[in-house]
Amino acid sequence: MFKQFIQDFTDSRIYLISSLWLFLIFFILVAVMLIRMNKNHIKYMSELPLKENEENI
């Protein structure tokens, strides 16, 4: 079904290449954001569920 849609769609190569580039740009931006993220913030957020449980006990 998807093949038929792509074959009927004019300029399908442009659509496929642009969607690939969009995905790659998004993936690279997310990776850069995660690398540059403050390590203390990551540690705080990872321990947050554990801290909530300790307060409720």
C-alpha angles and dihedrals in degrees: 000000000000090000091056091050092051093046092051093044111092116231090015092163092062090050093049095045093046092050090050091051091047091053093047093049091049092048093049092048092051091048092050091048091052093047093050094044117118109264092214090057091051091051092047092050093047092053095043098092090050093050092051091054092050092053093052095052 
